Structure formats: structure tokens, C-alpha cells
Amino acid sequence: MKIYSLKKCKQILRHAFRQYKRKRKYLSLEMATLIKKALADLQESIISKDREKADHFAKQIESLSAVHLRKTFLDHLRELVCALAFALIVATLVRQVWFEFYEIPSGSMRPTLKEQDRLVVSKTDFGINFPLRPKELYFDPNLIQRNGIVIFTGENMDIRDVDTMYFYIFPGKKQYIKRMIGKPGDLLYFYGGQIYGIDSNERDISQELQIEKLRNIDHIPFIDFDRKLSVPQNPISGIYSPVYIYQMNEPVVKLSVSSSGYPHGEMCIPSQIHTSDAPLVTDYGEMWGFKNYGMVRLLTRDQVKNLTDQNLSSLEEGALYLEIRHHPSISHLKLIRDEMGRLRPAIGLSTSIIPLQDKHLKTIFQNMYTARFIVKNGLAYRSGSDPKMYSGTNFLPRLDNVPDGCYEFYNGIAYEILWQGMTKTVPPSHPLYFYDPARVQLLFNLGIEWDKRFSPQIKNQRLVPARYTYFRKGDLYLLGAPLLSQTDPTLVNFVQQEKERQNRSNTPFPYQPFVDSGPPLHEDGSLNIPMIRKNGIKVPPQQYLVLGDNHAMSADSRDFGFVPATNLRGGPEWIFWPPGPRWGVPNQPSYPFMNFPRAIVWLIAAICISGGCIVWRKRNRLPLKIE
């Protein structure tokens, strides 16, 4: 029979001794004395390093333990429950207060963070969190950096589907990851995909909001002009009024119908997000820089003729046409019957059309980005969604000849999504790169939602793709890149026609042209602070404005509003999966390696770990007090 090592004998001694202490009151005096003597003999032989004697007494104790110190079912159950409880408490404390591993669930932070990316998240970047509650034991707002990435809990926020279960046991709220843009007291204004602003001391913070390493990240001040509405449950004289339009989860526009049946609107921006001593903006489009952005889609010539009021005779022939919806206004409202059959007032929108030639479509194709999508049997749907929600295949676009798989476009490059979020560049010969105007139109109009209900179908259609255009330094941008330079004859002609339309419009309903109004700067290049104070959005006290890097796919402050300071939980430190060029520190401003909350938490962790080791060694160090 194999002789036990001294290490094995020590393990038997410790285990049997623990069992003896638990069971001795149930043992007879004779048996307790026998086991006690055997334990003492084993310990003495181990201390004297007599392996043969230790082996003899260890096997003797094993035999005695198997009969007299055997664990019952309740013993096993108690140990299991205590071990699980201890592990859960430690894991919860570590995840809530120190660090945790986080998996990216959606594409709202692409390209910085993609679906299935795994991160190490520090919970000590800004303070010391109170476990399982949106509260801090310590919080230092000076540690938060604009353009840094933050993790926050959705508790007490207006976010859909926010409930979750931690460890499948503890009810809690989901955590979200976005980029920190505005701190309390900041006044922000959007232009050209960028953000200009001042802090609470009227210091120009535009450089902090437009750092070079994030030059490819665009920010749009809205998801839709009227995506979030408050409509009364019951109509008055057949009309649902008043209607409130929400932006940043705050009511900003009130649309009503007078007793004579005429719709009228008024701005009602809450005081907490508007500078109190600045006059309220007079029209919706002036707010926060909305007028600098348009929502766009690509149309064929027949669609322009049938779905818009544009006069085709004034347009040159194009391979496709870029429709721009812009300048939401309360000065020329209309009564509509919405998708739910309700007759209600709606904001007015200006519409412009730009004919695009083949070279422009190739520029769009070379800068194409889409949501991650799955192709199966020639039909495409958005990754992460259930195909059953599309009512069969009626609303799924076709991508003929494209092999089954998961794909995405970014900056015109197609990628195939492999195991656990790893990506592979698609070769140029792949059918995804097949180019023609119809393919460009499909990818542009449906590449975010992958739902044919967002394709052009009817006039005054509310479901439009999350695609946006804007001017920057005279050039017209699309997909984050210049589509038309200011010297391009197509753009020169478009701007001229826009100004002519403005001159032809009548006084009661003046046309607002979609032209470059320029950044909020004086001629000398300094920030136009009075203009920012009047038209910018103010971040309320103790709250923060967060945006996703992928504006087309991000539900962020534009949807659920500002994030309370108490909800901030930490920030990502390291991307450890998948391997590749994004592995390492995320694209954000550098944070100091050490700060006060981190030092405190690390010190407490070091004390707990060291104390645990000391207690364990003390309890298991020989000689044991066998009595």
C-alpha cells in the first residue's frame, strides 16, 4: 500500500481535527479519547517528520473518521450553503466596490467597444460605491473626465427593460456603458458632429470635447425630431391635444390645437436644462444646434416623385437622391393622423433633395457602416434580434448571393463575425462588396435597423433610418466623412437653390434652408459664449450627460435623460477580449493610475486578504491544540 506523504498526512490531520471538534460532543468518552490520542500521535509524528508513523496514524484516523466522524447530509448542506453565501458576499462586494468583468451587450459604443468585447471595469475611478445601491460612500467629481467612458446603473432612471438578476439570485438593475460628455453646469452646443461648450465658470471646454484621438467619433444632439411623445389618452373633438415632444427625456415642445381647430406650438424647455438669465429659443430648430443636422435617406427618382413634394424639373438627373429632413419648427405645424390612427398636431419639417451621381454613391459605399447583421438563406436581420419579431420574413431585406453568416461594415470595410466576437476582414471578392445603386440604397437606408419598414414607402413616413448629415467648414458630411466638398458643383448648386427657396418663401411660413450656419465662434475664432448661453443645453446639478460613440444605435441621454451622480459606478480599464488592435486600454483620456478612492479600496482589500491569510495560517499551523 502506498505510503502517504507528510503533506497528505497534514491534510488528513486538519480535516479530521475539524470534524472531531464538531462531533466530539456526540461521541462516547471512550471513542473521543481514542480519536484524540490518534490525532495527537499523528501530529507528533508529523512534527518529528517520521513519515512511516505519520502514515500509520493517518490511515488509522481515516478509518475512525469514516465510521465515527462521517459527515451527514445536513453537514454537507450546511457547508455548501456557507461556502456559497461567503462566495456570493465576497463576489458582490468585489464587483460593486473594487472591480468586475463586463461584456459589451450591444453596438452602442462601436467602434471603441463592440458586441462581445470583454472588459476589466474599475469601480474606484470616481469614488467608493455603496454595494447594491445607487449611492456612494465617497465621491470626487473632479476625477471624472469629459470624453471618458463610464459605467452606470439604470436604477431610478427612465430606461426600458432595466431589471436584471445578479448571480441569478439578487434582483438588481442593468449597468450601461457610455461616454461622459457633460458635467454638472456645462452648457453644450452641437455643430458639425462636434460639441462646443463652456463649464459652470464659463470656461471654454470645447478642446476637452474634441480631443484628437476621438476625431472619428460623431455626436448628434437627437435620435429623432419627435421620437418620444406624450399624447393624451382621450381626444377632444376628435383631436389628441396637447402633445409634448421630449428630448433628453424632458418636455421641450408643446403642440396644441385652438378652439377654432388651428394647431400652434410653444417652446417649454425646463429651467433646469436652460440658462435662467438667457431668453428662451424661439423655435425648435434653434435648440442645442438641431438646425445644423438633418435626417437623411436615399431615394430613387420615382420615390422622389411619389413620396415627396419636390419639383423634379428643378433637379438634375441623379443615380440616387439624398432626402434631407431638417429644421423642425413650431411656426408651421400640421395636423396628421399618426400610425395609431390618432389625429394630432405635429411639428413642421423642411425637406431638401440633393441629386447624387455615381461618384458620390461610391464615396458613401467607401464610408459605409452598419449594425452587426446576420444573413440566413439570403435574408438579413439585425444581430441580437429575434427574427420572429419581423412577422416572418415580410420585413427582412434580401442580400442575394451573400453566404450565411454574421457581418458588419465599418468605414466601408466588411467584417465577418466569428466565435466570441472575433472578426475577420472580408476579402474584396466577397458578394457583400457587390456595388450598384440599389445595394448602396439598401445598406444605407436599412443598414442600422435591418427592417424593411424603414425603407421609403409613403409620404410623411415616421419610420426613417437613423442616418444623419451635417455641414462642417462648408463641406457636407455623411457617415462621418465628407460627401460633398464646398467646391463640388453639386453642393454649390444645392446651396444656391436652398437660398432661392428661402427668398421665394412667404413671411408667415419662411423656408429655413439647409446650409452651413457655421460653428458657434466669433470671427477671431473665440467661442461665442452668449450664443452658447442662449441655445445650448445645460447639464443639471448632480447629473451628467452621456452619449454612445455610435450615435445611430445608441440609447443614451438623448433618450433616457441625464445620469445622476449616484448612479455612476466606475469605468473600463482594459479590453482583454478579443485579441487584436483594440486589445488594451480603451480609447479615452488617460486616468491617473492611483487616486484616493482606489488607494482606500486597495488598502482595505490588502488588509482583508492579509488578515485572512494570517487567520488561516494560525488555525492550521502545527501544533494544533487537540483537547
JOKANOR-V938759 format. One record per run of one state. SS is the DSSP state (2 for helix, 1 for strand, 0 for the rest). FROM is the first residue (numbers start at 1). TO is the last residue. If there is no record, write none. Layout:
ss=SS from=FROM to=TO
ss=SS from=FROM to=TO
This chain:
ss=0 from=1 to=5
ss=2 from=6 to=26
ss=0 from=27 to=28
ss=2 from=29 to=47
ss=0 from=48 to=50
ss=2 from=51 to=68
ss=0 from=69 to=72
ss=2 from=73 to=98
ss=1 from=99 to=103
ss=0 from=104 to=117
ss=1 from=118 to=122
ss=0 from=123 to=126
ss=1 from=127 to=129
ss=0 from=130 to=135
ss=1 from=136 to=139
ss=0 from=140 to=140
ss=2 from=141 to=143
ss=0 from=144 to=148
ss=1 from=149 to=153
ss=0 from=154 to=162
ss=1 from=163 to=166
ss=0 from=167 to=169
ss=1 from=170 to=173
ss=0 from=174 to=174
ss=1 from=175 to=182
ss=0 from=183 to=186
ss=1 from=187 to=191
ss=0 from=192 to=193
ss=1 from=194 to=198
ss=0 from=199 to=203
ss=1 from=204 to=204
ss=0 from=205 to=205
ss=2 from=206 to=209
ss=0 from=210 to=211
ss=2 from=212 to=214
ss=0 from=215 to=227
ss=1 from=228 to=231
ss=0 from=232 to=235
ss=1 from=236 to=236
ss=0 from=237 to=238
ss=1 from=239 to=240
ss=0 from=241 to=242
ss=1 from=243 to=247
ss=0 from=248 to=249
ss=1 from=250 to=257
ss=0 from=258 to=262
ss=1 from=263 to=267
ss=0 from=268 to=270
ss=2 from=271 to=273
ss=0 from=274 to=283
ss=2 from=284 to=292
ss=1 from=293 to=299
ss=0 from=300 to=300
ss=2 from=301 to=307
ss=0 from=308 to=311
ss=2 from=312 to=314
ss=0 from=315 to=319
ss=1 from=320 to=337
ss=0 from=338 to=342
ss=1 from=343 to=356
ss=0 from=357 to=357
ss=2 from=358 to=366
ss=0 from=367 to=372
ss=1 from=373 to=376
ss=0 from=377 to=378
ss=1 from=379 to=382
ss=0 from=383 to=386
ss=2 from=387 to=390
ss=0 from=391 to=397
ss=1 from=398 to=398
ss=0 from=399 to=404
ss=1 from=405 to=410
ss=0 from=411 to=412
ss=1 from=413 to=417
ss=0 from=418 to=418
ss=2 from=419 to=421
ss=0 from=422 to=422
ss=1 from=423 to=425
ss=0 from=426 to=430
ss=2 from=431 to=433
ss=0 from=434 to=436
ss=2 from=437 to=446
ss=0 from=447 to=451
ss=2 from=452 to=454
ss=0 from=455 to=467
ss=1 from=468 to=472
ss=0 from=473 to=474
ss=1 from=475 to=478
ss=0 from=479 to=480
ss=1 from=481 to=484
ss=0 from=485 to=488
ss=2 from=489 to=504
ss=0 from=505 to=520
ss=1 from=521 to=521
ss=0 from=522 to=526
ss=1 from=527 to=527
ss=0 from=528 to=528
ss=2 from=529 to=535
ss=0 from=536 to=536
ss=1 from=537 to=538
ss=0 from=539 to=542
ss=1 from=543 to=547
ss=0 from=548 to=556
ss=2 from=557 to=560
ss=0 from=561 to=562
ss=1 from=563 to=564
ss=2 from=565 to=567
ss=1 from=568 to=577
ss=0 from=578 to=583
ss=1 from=584 to=584
ss=0 from=585 to=595
ss=2 from=596 to=620
ss=0 from=621 to=627
